[in-house]
């Protein structure tokens, strides 16, 4: 999508900042991400908002909407997601948590 930068490499490491995806991932968690422009609802992704292309977020896909994907954090009390910024563009799919608790992430909200 125009104006939304892709990930520069095929693989990326991401560090979670903030509580929006708690309890699935927490502040300080390190994630392995694969570059992707597609994913399925329920997946945890790295995304950007066309309205704020400098902001890179870890969120869960809710569903496709006009202009991209509706994404939300797993913590319902934090609304720094599509509820605030509108549709997002998926730039990567989170494959697993590397640290501090290595493992796969659940496909649905806790």
Helices and strands as residue ranges (DSSP letters): E 11-15, E 30-35, E 44-49, E 52-65, E 68-72, H 82-85, E 88-99
